[in-house]
Amino acid sequence: MPDIFSEMNSPSDLERFQLGESLGEGADMQVFSATDLETGDDCVVKRPHPSLISRNIHDDVERRVSLQTGLRAEEIGIAGLPRLLAVTVPDGFEWYFGDNLKHTYSVQVEERAAGIPLLGSIGDQVRGHSVGLPFNLFTLHPSTEHLERNIENPSLAALRVIERCFDLGYLAGDLGPRNLFYSPGTGDVTVIDLGSLRRPVLAGRRNRAFDLNDILFEFFQFYATPDSLPTSHEGFTQVREQEHSGTLERMALSMSEMYSTASDTGQRDAAEAILERISRRSYQSVADFHSDFQTYLSVAASRPRNDATDKVWSHALERLRETYWAKYLFDADLDLSLYSSAVGDELSGMI
């Protein structure tokens, strides 16, 4: 395939991609399914959120997308990202999306990620869908059998992206569970967005420092929890997104206080050790944090589990067969069959 990034794509190049249904939207982007008419492959079409375009306040989104596109087009080796297929010059795109937003914007097309989002969209959450299932099942509260498979925690895929971007001089924020797609049958993870990229900032008279530790705090806030294992399958659908404000030191202290009441002392101690280092801006490399985070994951995995909690987990796993998840590239029957087979093979090998 030719290098499509030697120059931006013409708006008419979107004719190649047949637009499908809306897959979701965040605060600044809207995403649609699409089909590549030349290859028949599934892909996604992304544009700035219409509410931003219509008010002509989407420049920041366009700049972020442009920066991400430049990094990805250079083939810098960020594993787990879908391949970009097209990035257009600005246009109104009324002919393509069927709406007139009165301002121009760019559109990007990329391969569609297999699997399901670890955490579904805010809009779907408001509509009452069980958007928190994958995140709780496979990241925060895995079962005994899942842990015995020795599958890597999905959050580590985001941490690798943070590390690669840091090596290139950028801080990659906003790499939360809504930006990760997961395939339960294989354990594969796709990071669908590079997040919010910015350069480090030294502390000055008029500004606070912003460095790797700010990004690592955000990451830990996303992917760690002091909460106990859910006691009902409905508990696995719940979404609890932590919000802390103030200086980095104040936010780290606030989160540390949440862990002070955790029932598992090992998990509490591991979390407090990480947060204490973050509060001092002690982490100078992602590798250093990665070691401490692996310790945290290990002690979190050792929390007491029993047949009752694992039965609740299994019941929640079956809810991935709900119709809601069918809009993604996810075959529940096939994926859960592969998952069950892998668990069975793992357990039989231990006998």
MOZI-V644820 format. One record per residue. N is the residue number from 1. RES is the residue in one small letter. SS is DSSP state (~ for helix, > for strand, _ for the rest). PHI is phi in degrees with one decimal (* if undefined). Layout:
N:RES:SS:PHI / N:RES:SS:PHI
This chain:
1:m:_:* / 2:p:_:-64.1 / 3:d:_:-73.9 / 4:i:_:-75.3 / 5:f:_:-100.4 / 6:s:_:-63.8 / 7:e:_:-155.8 / 8:m:_:-65.4 / 9:n:>:-76.2 / 10:s:_:-70.2 / 11:p:~:-53.6 / 12:s:~:-66.5 / 13:d:~:-64.2 / 14:l:~:-68.9 / 15:e:~:-59.6 / 16:r:~:-68.9 / 17:f:>:-112.8 / 18:q:>:-75.1 / 19:l:>:-71.2 / 20:g:>:-114.2 / 21:e:>:-83.0 / 22:s:>:-71.1 / 23:l:>:-96.0 / 24:g:>:154.8 / 25:e:>:-153.2 / 26:g:_:-112.3 / 27:a:_:-68.8 / 28:d:_:-129.4 / 29:m:>:-135.4 / 30:q:>:-122.8 / 31:v:>:-126.7 / 32:f:>:-122.8 / 33:s:>:-76.5 / 34:a:>:-158.5 / 35:t:>:-125.6 / 36:d:>:-77.2 / 37:l:_:-68.5 / 38:e:_:-81.6 / 39:t:_:-113.7 / 40:g:_:80.2 / 41:d:_:-77.3 / 42:d:>:-76.0 / 43:c:>:-149.6 / 44:v:>:-127.7 / 45:v:>:-114.0 / 46:k:>:-123.0 / 47:r:>:-143.6 / 48:p:>:-57.4 / 49:h:_:-61.0 / 50:p:~:-53.9 / 51:s:~:-65.7 / 52:l:~:-79.4 / 53:i:~:-63.3 / 54:s:~:-63.3 / 55:r:_:-100.8 / 56:n:_:57.0 / 57:i:_:-124.0 / 58:h:_:-104.2 / 59:d:~:-60.8 / 60:d:~:-63.7 / 61:v:~:-64.6 / 62:e:~:-62.8 / 63:r:~:-65.6 / 64:r:~:-62.8 / 65:v:~:-63.9 / 66:s:~:-62.8 / 67:l:~:-65.2 / 68:q:~:-60.6 / 69:t:~:-60.9 / 70:g:~:-61.1 / 71:l:~:-65.5 / 72:r:~:-70.3 / 73:a:~:-68.5 / 74:e:_:-78.8 / 75:e:_:52.3 / 76:i:_:-82.9 / 77:g:_:83.4 / 78:i:_:-84.2 / 79:a:_:-70.0 / 80:g:_:90.0 / 81:l:>:-93.6 / 82:p:_:-69.2 / 83:r:_:-76.3 / 84:l:>:-74.8 / 85:l:>:-108.4 / 86:a:>:-164.1 / 87:v:>:-139.1 / 88:t:>:-91.7 / 89:v:_:-72.1 / 90:p:_:-62.1 / 91:d:>:-159.7 / 92:g:_:-81.9 / 93:f:_:57.0 / 94:e:~:-60.8 / 95:w:~:-65.8 / 96:y:~:-97.3 / 97:f:~:-94.8 / 98:g:_:81.3 / 99:d:_:-134.0 / 100:n:_:-112.4 / 101:l:_:-96.0 / 102:k:_:69.8 / 103:h:_:-141.3 / 104:t:_:-90.9 / 105:y:>:-162.1 / 106:s:_:-95.7 / 107:v:>:-126.2 / 108:q:>:-121.2 / 109:v:>:-126.1 / 110:e:>:-144.9 / 111:e:>:-55.2 / 112:r:_:-84.8 / 113:a:_:-72.7 / 114:a:>:-77.6 / 115:g:_:95.5 / 116:i:>:-126.8 / 117:p:>:-66.5 / 118:l:_:-56.9 / 119:l:_:-138.4 / 120:g:_:-68.4 / 121:s:_:-68.0 / 122:i:~:-61.5 / 123:g:~:-59.6 / 124:d:~:-68.6 / 125:q:~:-63.8 / 126:v:~:-63.2 / 127:r:_:-76.0 / 128:g:_:92.7 / 129:h:_:-76.8 / 130:s:_:-83.1 / 131:v:_:-66.8 / 132:g:_:-87.7 / 133:l:~:-54.4 / 134:p:~:-61.1 / 135:f:~:-62.6 / 136:n:~:-72.1 / 137:l:~:-67.8 / 138:f:~:-109.8 / 139:t:~:-116.7 / 140:l:~:-87.2 / 141:h:_:-135.6 / 142:p:_:-66.5 / 143:s:_:-83.5 / 144:t:~:-58.7 / 145:e:~:-63.3 / 146:h:~:-62.7 / 147:l:~:-64.0 / 148:e:~:-71.4 / 149:r:_:-77.2 / 150:n:_:57.6 / 151:i:_:-82.7 / 152:e:_:-62.2 / 153:n:_:-61.4 / 154:p:_:-55.5 / 155:s:~:-60.9 / 156:l:~:-68.5 / 157:a:~:-65.0 / 158:a:~:-66.2 / 159:l:~:-65.7 / 160:r:~:-64.9 / 161:v:~:-64.8 / 162:i:~:-58.2 / 163:e:~:-66.1 / 164:r:~:-63.7 / 165:c:~:-65.4 / 166:f:~:-63.2 / 167:d:~:-61.4 / 168:l:_:-90.7 / 169:g:_:93.6 / 170:y:_:-119.1 / 171:l:>:-104.0 / 172:a:>:-100.2 / 173:g:>:-102.7 / 174:d:_:62.0 / 175:l:_:-97.0 / 176:g:_:-85.6 / 177:p:~:-64.0 / 178:r:~:-71.9 / 179:n:~:-98.6 / 180:l:>:-119.2 / 181:f:>:-107.7 / 182:y:>:-130.5 / 183:s:>:-109.9 / 184:p:_:-58.7 / 185:g:_:-66.0 / 186:t:_:-115.8 / 187:g:_:80.5 / 188:d:>:-73.0 / 189:v:>:-125.1 / 190:t:>:-120.8 / 191:v:>:-92.2 / 192:i:_:-87.2 / 193:d:_:-155.8 / 194:l:_:-79.6 / 195:g:_:77.3 / 196:s:>:-99.7 / 197:l:>:-94.5 / 198:r:>:-153.4 / 199:r:_:-87.4 / 200:p:_:-60.9 / 201:v:>:-127.0 / 202:l:_:-80.0 / 203:a:_:-64.4 / 204:g:_:-141.2 / 205:r:_:-64.1 / 206:r:_:-113.6 / 207:n:_:-148.6 / 208:r:_:-82.2 / 209:a:_:-67.2 / 210:f:>:-140.1 / 211:d:_:-139.6 / 212:l:~:-55.2 / 213:n:~:-65.9 / 214:d:~:-64.1 / 215:i:~:-68.2 / 216:l:~:-68.7 / 217:f:~:-63.6 / 218:e:~:-59.1 / 219:f:~:-59.1 / 220:f:~:-65.0 / 221:q:~:-64.0 / 222:f:~:-68.1 / 223:y:~:-112.5 / 224:a:_:-132.7 / 225:t:_:-150.3 / 226:p:_:-85.1 / 227:d:_:-65.0 / 228:s:_:-73.6 / 229:l:_:-60.8 / 230:p:_:-59.2 / 231:t:_:-104.1 / 232:s:_:-143.4 / 233:h:~:-64.4 / 234:e:~:-65.8 / 235:g:~:-61.9 / 236:f:~:-74.8 / 237:t:~:-89.3 / 238:q:_:-73.7 / 239:v:_:-117.7 / 240:r:_:-123.0 / 241:e:_:-99.0 / 242:q:_:-75.6 / 243:e:_:-131.1 / 244:h:_:-127.2 / 245:s:_:-134.4 / 246:g:_:108.8 / 247:t:_:-68.9 / 248:l:~:-58.3 / 249:e:~:-60.2 / 250:r:~:-66.7 / 251:m:~:-67.0 / 252:a:~:-62.6 / 253:l:~:-64.6 / 254:s:~:-61.5 / 255:m:~:-70.8 / 256:s:~:-61.4 / 257:e:~:-64.0 / 258:m:~:-63.7 / 259:y:~:-78.2 / 260:s:_:-63.2 / 261:t:_:-102.5 / 262:a:_:-61.5 / 263:s:_:-71.4 / 264:d:_:-94.9 / 265:t:~:-68.9 / 266:g:~:-65.2 / 267:q:~:-64.4 / 268:r:~:-60.0 / 269:d:~:-64.7 / 270:a:~:-65.7 / 271:a:~:-66.3 / 272:e:~:-64.9 / 273:a:~:-64.5 / 274:i:~:-64.1 / 275:l:~:-66.7 / 276:e:~:-65.8 / 277:r:~:-67.7 / 278:i:~:-61.7 / 279:s:~:-63.2 / 280:r:_:-91.4 / 281:r:_:52.7 / 282:s:_:-86.4 / 283:y:_:-76.4 / 284:q:_:-108.0 / 285:s:_:-145.8 / 286:v:~:-69.5 / 287:a:~:-59.6 / 288:d:~:-62.7 / 289:f:~:-66.2 / 290:h:~:-55.6 / 291:s:~:-62.4 / 292:d:~:-67.9 / 293:f:~:-69.4 / 294:q:~:-62.5 / 295:t:~:-61.5 / 296:y:~:-59.6 / 297:l:~:-61.3 / 298:s:~:-65.5 / 299:v:~:-73.2 / 300:a:~:-66.5 / 301:a:~:-69.6 / 302:s:_:-89.2 / 303:r:_:-57.3 / 304:p:_:-57.9 / 305:r:_:-127.0 / 306:n:_:-145.1 / 307:d:~:-59.1 / 308:a:~:-67.8 / 309:t:~:-67.4 / 310:d:~:-69.6 / 311:k:~:-67.5 / 312:v:~:-61.3 / 313:w:~:-59.6 / 314:s:~:-63.1 / 315:h:~:-62.2 / 316:a:~:-65.1 / 317:l:~:-58.2 / 318:e:~:-64.1 / 319:r:~:-71.9 / 320:l:~:-69.8 / 321:r:~:-83.3 / 322:e:_:-60.7 / 323:t:~:-56.2 / 324:y:~:-52.3 / 325:w:~:-77.1 / 326:a:~:-70.6 / 327:k:~:-76.6 / 328:y:_:-97.6 / 329:l:>:-77.5 / 330:f:_:-150.7 / 331:d:_:-100.6 / 332:a:~:-59.1 / 333:d:~:-61.4 / 334:l:~:-68.9 / 335:d:~:-63.9 / 336:l:~:-72.2 / 337:s:~:-67.5 / 338:l:~:-62.6 / 339:y:~:-62.6 / 340:s:~:-63.6 / 341:s:~:-64.4 / 342:a:~:-63.8 / 343:v:~:-63.7 / 344:g:~:-62.8 / 345:d:~:-63.2 / 346:e:~:-63.9 / 347:l:~:-71.2 / 348:s:~:-65.7 / 349:g:~:-70.0 / 350:m:_:-91.3 / 351:i:_:-81.7
